[in-house]
C-alpha cells in the first residue's frame, strides 16, 4: 500500500504509510554502512570470502528495513499524531499536536531527484525528534505539516493565514555575504580544527616537518641549506613556523568558505502567519518552521571580524532546542549572516511585540573591572611562579608584565556589559571580541536565580540568571554578572512577579 489519505464521516483522520522508495534509501544506507568495511577488509586480506561474509551480515538489517516499511503507519486523529511500527514487537506512539512546534524537512540531492523527503516531528522540550518519517513524498510531507498545524491550537490562526496569504520573504542571504561570514572566528576555528584533524589522520604533519627538524632540511634541500647559512638557525625556524601557520590559515579559510557556501546555499527566511520559515542547503536541502512565540532567547552575535564588516549572526533558542550536530547542519542559526542595519527592521517580524519596547541600558557595577583584574592578576601571578621555575630572572617575570593588558581588557568589557528591562523583554549584552545582545521574552521565563561566588560576596556583587525552556544554541546567554547585590535581588523579585502575571505560551 502506498501513501494514502482517507476520512470517515464520524471523525477527521489524516493517515498514511511511508513512500515505497523508503526501501531503496534504507537499503542504500545499510550498504553504505557495510561497503566500506568490506572494501578495507578486501584490500588488507585479499580474501574475497571474508568480504562476502561481511556483506551477508547486512541481510538482517535489510530484512529489518523491509519490516519497518510494511508495518509503519501514521495518522492524525483528534488532537494527536499517532505512529505505529514493529512486526514482532508492536510500538505505538501518541504525540499531542499542541506540543509539536515543527515538522522539519530534509532532502539530500538523491532524494531531490526522486522528489521525496525525510520529515522530523519535533516537540517543545523534546530531546531530539519525537518521530522520524523516512521517506515521504514532498507533497505528502507538506500535507502532513498543514494537517498538524491546522489541528494544533497554537497554530489555528497560522493555519487559516496559510490558506489566504503567501509567505513574506524577510531575507535572502547572498553568496557574497556567506563568503564574508566564513571569516568569523567561530567558523575559522571550526575549519582549522577540522583541517588539523584531517592532516593528522593522513600523516601530512610529517610532510610539513612536524616529525623532526631533519625532515624539514631533507625536504627543502639545497635552497634551505643556503638560506640557513645566510639568516641562521633561529631565523629559519621562525620562517618555517610562519609558513606552516599561514598554510593552515589558508586551508582553514578555504574550508570555512566551502562549508558556509554549501550549508547555507540559497538561505531564505520567510514569515507566514505566526511561523518563521527557513530553507537552505546545497547538497542537503533543509526546511523548518519556528513559531515566533516559541523563541525563548534571541541572540544577535557580532565578533570582531564580522563587526568590522557591519555584519551579524542571529540565533534563537526554542522550547525544543537541541545543540547536538546543530553547527554542522546549520540549525544553530536563525540568520547565518545579515547586515547590521537591517536587524531593527527584521526584529518585529521575529518578535512582533518588540517594536513597542522603549529601553534604557543600565551598566553593571564598576567593581566588575576590579573583580576581573583581580582574577587575572592571580592567574598571572601563578603563571609567573611556574615560569620562574624553568626560566631565569628577569625573563621569567614576563607573565606579570601582562597585567596592564588585563586591566585594559576588563575596562573594555565593562563598557559593553549592561542590561535593560523592557515591557515584554529583558535585554542583556556582553563581550568585547564577541559582542552578543540577548532578548529574553519575559513571558517565557521559567525561573530566576541569583548567584554569588567568592569574589562576588567580597565585592557585594551577584549574577542574575534567567532560566527558559530551551537554552542550547545561544550558550545559555540569559544571565548578567556583576550587578550590585541588592539590585540583583530586587530585579529577581520584579521578574518573578512580572512572569507570574504573564501567560506562558508553548
N, C-alpha and C positions, 0 to 999 in steps of 0.2 A: 504494500500500500504506500503510495507516495503521499506528499503533503496534501492535506485536505482541510476543509472548513465546513462545519455543519452547525445547525442550530435547531433547537426544539421549541415548540410553542410555549412550554412551561417555563423555560429558563434560557438565558442568554449565555451561550457557550462558544468559546473560540478554542478549537482543538486541532491537533495535527501530529505528524511524525517528522523525523528528520528527513532531509533530502537523500535520495538514493546515492548521490555522489559521496555521502558520508563514508561508505565502504571504501571507495577509492582513496580518499585522503587518510583514512585510518590505516589502510594497508601501506600507503606511502610513508606514513610516519613510523610504522613498525619496521619497514625495510630500511629506512634511514638510520634507525637505532641499531640495527644488526649488520648492515652492509659494511660500515667502516671497520668494526672489529674483525669481520670475516676477511676483508682485504688485507688488513695488517697481519692477521694470522697466516694468510696465504703467502705474503711476502717474506715473513720471517721463517716459517717452517717449510715452505714449498710443498705443503701437504694439502691436496685438494679435498681429501676425505674429511679432515678436521674442519675446513672451511664450510663444507656442505653440512656437517653435523651442526655447526653453529647456526646456519641458515634454517635447518629443520627445527631448531629450538624456538624459532619465532612463530611457528604454527599455532601454539596455544594463544598467543596474542592476537593473531589473525582471527581465530575462532571467537575469542572474546569480543573483538570488534564487530563480528557478524551478529553475535547475540545481543550486543548493545544496540545495534541498529534495529533489529527485529522487535525489541522489547521497549525501546524508548518512546514514550508519549508525553505530550504536554497539553494542558488545557487551562483556560481561564474560565472559572465558574464563580459567579458572585464576586466576592472581594478577594479571591485567592488565585494564585498561579500554582497549579498542581503538576508536578513532574514525577513520572513513574519510570522505573527501569529495573532490569535484572531478570534472569531466567530462573536459576535455582534459588537465588535469594532476591526476592522482590523488594524494592525500595520505593517508598512514596515520600515525596517532599512537598509540603504546602508552604507557600511564601505569601504572606499578606501583601496585597498590592500597595497599601499605604506606606509600606516600608521600602518599596522599590524606588530608588532615586535615579536609576539609569539602566538602559539596555545598551551596553557598549558593544559596538560592532567593529570587527577587524577583518581585513581581507588581504591575503597575500596576492602576489602577482599571478600565481597559478589559479587561485580562487577567483580573481577578477576575470580571468579568461573563461571560466565556467559559470560566472555570474552567481556565485554562492558566497556566503559569509559565515563567520563564527560570531555568535551572539553570547554576551556575558551578562547575566542578570545580577546587578549589584544593589545591595540594600544599605539603608542607613545604619552605620555602625558595624557592618559586616567585615570580617577579616578575609577579604578577597571575595570573588564572585560566589554568590549563593548557588548559581547554576550556570552550566555552560552548554549551549546548544550548538553542536558542530556536526554537520553544517546545515544551513538553511539557504533557500534561495534569497536573493537580495530583496525581492518584493515581499516575500513571506516575513522576513525579519522586520521590515518597516511596518507591515501589518500587525505584527506582534507588538511592536513598540507602541503603535497607535492604540491597540486594544488595552494594553497595560495602563497607559496614561489616561485613556478615556474612562477607565473604571476606578482609577485611584482618586480618592477625594481631593488630594492636594494638586492634582493635575486636571481637574474638571474644567477649570477656566481655560487652561492651556490647550486642552483637547478641543474645546469649542473654537478657540482662536485659530487652531491649526486648520480648521475647515473653512475659515473665512478670510485668512490672511496669508501672505507669503513671508518667509523668513527675511529679517532685516540683516543685511550684511554689515557687520560692525567694523571688521578689519581684515585685510588681506596682507599677509607678510610677504614682502618681495624677496627675491633671491639675494639682492644686494644687501638688505638688512640682515638676512640669515648669515651671510658670509662675514659681515661685521660682528655679529653676535658671537661667532666662533672664537673671537679674540678674548672673550671674557675669561677671567682666571679660573672659574669653575670648570668650564668646558676644556680649557687648555690643560688644567691639572688632570682631569679625567683622561684626556687624549694622551698626555705624557706618560701617565701610569700604564695605559694600555700599550703604548709603544715600547716602553722599557720591558714590560712583561713579555711582549712578542719577541723582542730581541733576545731576552734571556732564555726563552723557550727554544729558540733555534740556534743558540750559541753565537750570535753576531757580536756579543760583547768581546769575544776573542779577536774578531776582525778589527774592532775599534781599539784594541790594545789594553783592555782591562785585565787580561790574564797576567801579563808581566811587562816590564819595560822593554825586555828583549824583543817581544812581539812587535812593538812599535818600531824599533830600529830595523828589524828584518823587513817589515812591511814597507817602510819608507825608503830603504836602500841608500843609494849614492847621494841623493839630494838631502836626505835627513842627516847623514853624517857630516856633510859640508856645512849645513845650517847649524849643527851643534857646535862646530868649531868656531863659527862666527859669533853666535849670540850666547853660547854657554848652555850648560845642562839645565839650570833652573828656568831659563827663558824658554827653552824648547818644551819643557814640561808644561809651562803655563800656556804656551801656544797650542799644544795638543789637547789640554783640558778645555781651552776655549773652543777648539774645533769640535770636540765631542759635544760640548754644551749646545753650541749653535746647530749642530746636526740634529740632535734630539729636539731642539726647539722648532726647527723647520719641519721635522716629521710630525711633531705634535700638532703644529698649526695645520698641516695638510690633513691629518686625521680628523681634527676638530671641524674643519671646513666641510669635509666629505660627510661626516656624521650629521652635522647641522642641516646640510642641504638634503640629505637622504631622509632623515627622520621627519623634518618639518616641511617637506616639499608641499607647496600649494596649501599652506596653512590658512584656514579661514575661521573666523569666529562670527557666528550669526546669533540673532535673538528671535525667538518665536514664542509668543505668549510669555510664560514665566521661565522658559528654558533658554540657557546659553548652549549653543551647539558648536562643537569643534570638529573639524575634518582636516586630516593631514596625512602625509606619508607617501613615499615613492615606491619602495618595494612592497611594504605592507601598509595598506590604506586603513586608517583608523577613524572611527566616528563615535562621538559620545555626546550626551546631553547632560547639563547640570542645571537644575532648578536654582535660581538665584537665591531663594530663601534658605537653601541648604548650605550656603557658603558660611563656614564657621570663622575663618580668618582669611583676609585678603592681604597679600604682601606685594609691595612694589619694591623691587630689588634693583639697585644700581651699583655695580662695583666700579672701581676707579677707571678702568678702561672704557666700560660702557658709558659711564657718566661723562667722560671726556668727549664722547661722540654724540651725546644727547639722547642716548637710548636707555631702555629699561626692560626688565622682565617682570611679568605679573604672575604670581602663583596664588592658588586657592586651596585651602583645606576644606573638605566637606565631611558630612556625617559618616561617610563610608570610606574615608581616605585610607589608602594603603601605600606605604612607601616602597615596598618590595618591587624591584625592577622598574620603578617609575621613571628614573632618569633615562634608562636605556630606551624605553618606549616613548618617552616624551610626555607621559601623563602627569609629570610633576609641575607642568606649567599651564596656566590659562591663556597666556600670550607669551610665546618664546622671546619676542623682541618687538618693541613698539617705540616710536619717537616720544620722548618725554612730554612734549607739549600736547600730545593727543590724549594723554591719560585723563585729565579732567573732563574731557568730552566723553570718554568711554565709561567712566565710573557710574554715571546714572543708569546706564544700561545693565551694568553688572550688579549694582546695588541701588535700586530705584529711589530709595529714600535718603541717599547720601547727599543729594543736592540741596536738601533743606538744612544741612548742618552749617553752623557758624561756630568755628572752633578757635581757640587761642592756645598756642603751645605753651606749656609750663615746664621749665627746666628743673632738673633734679637738684639736690644739694651740691654746693661747691666742694663738700667733703669728698665727692666722688673722685676728684683729682688727687687728693691726699691719699685716699684709700688705694687707688690704682698704683700710685707712685710707691707707696709703702710695700705693696705686694711685689712690685717689680724690683725694688731695692733689696728685698730679702732674697729673691731669686738670683739677682746679680751677685750678691754677697756670697751665697753658696757656690755659685759658679767660679768666683774669684778664688775662693779657698781651694776648690778642686784644681783649678788651673795652676796655682802656685805649687801644687804638689808635683807637677810634671814640667813646668816651665819656670825658669829662674826669674827673680825680681830684676827689673821692673816690668818686663814684658808680661808676666803673669797677672799684672793688675789691669790688663786690657778690658775684661768684662765690666768692672766697676765704672770705667770711663763712659759706658753707655747710659749712665743714669740720667744725664740731661735729655737724651733722646726719649727715655721712658717718660720723663715728666712732660715733654712736649707732646708725646703721643696721647697721654691722658688728658691734656688740655684740649686737643683737637677732638678727642672722643666726647668730652663733656659738652662741647658746643652743639653737637647734634643729638645728644641724649635728652629726650623730652617726651611728654605725654599730653594728651588733650582729651577732655571729657565732653562729648557731644550729646545731642538729644537722643540719638539712636545708636551711636558707635563710640567705642573707646579707641583712641588713636595712640599709637606709640611709634617711636623712631629711635634708631641707634646705629652705630657703626661709623667707621671712617673710610677705610679702604673699601668697605662694602656697606653702602647706605641701604637700610631697609626701613620702610614705612609700613606699619600694620594697621588694618582697620578690623576691629573685632565687633560684630553686632552684639549689642548688649542683650538682646532677646535670646541669644544662643549660649550665653554664659552658663555653665553648669555649676561651677564652684569658684570661690575666690579664696586665696591663701596669702598670708603674709609670712615671709621667710627672713630670718636673721642669722647670719653666720657670725664667726668670732669677730672679724673686723667690723661688721655691721653694728654689733652690740657696743663695741668700744666707741664708735663714732656716732651712735644714735641714728643709724640708717636701717632701711629694710628694703626687701624686694617684693613687689606686688605681682602675683601670678594669677592669671585668669585661665580657667580650665574650660575647654569647649569639647564638643562631642568628637571632633576629629582633628588631630594635630600630627601631621606627618610631613607634608611637602614643605611647609614653611619653617620646619625645625623648632616647633613649639615656641613660636615667636610672641605669644601673648604674655609678656612679662616686662616689667620696667624696674631696673635696680636703682639703688642709691637715693631712694625717697626718704625724707625725714620720717622718723618712726611714727610720730603721732599723725602725720599727714597720710601715711600708708594705711593705718588702721581706720582713719576717717573715710578714705577712699573705698576701702574694702566694705565698710558698713553701708556706704551710699550705693555701691554697685549691687550688693546683695538685695537691698531694698528695691532698687530700680528693676533688677532682674525678676524678683518675685512678683512685681506688678505688671510684668510684660509677658505676653503669651509666647511660649516657645513653639517654633514651627519646624517639623521634620523636613 
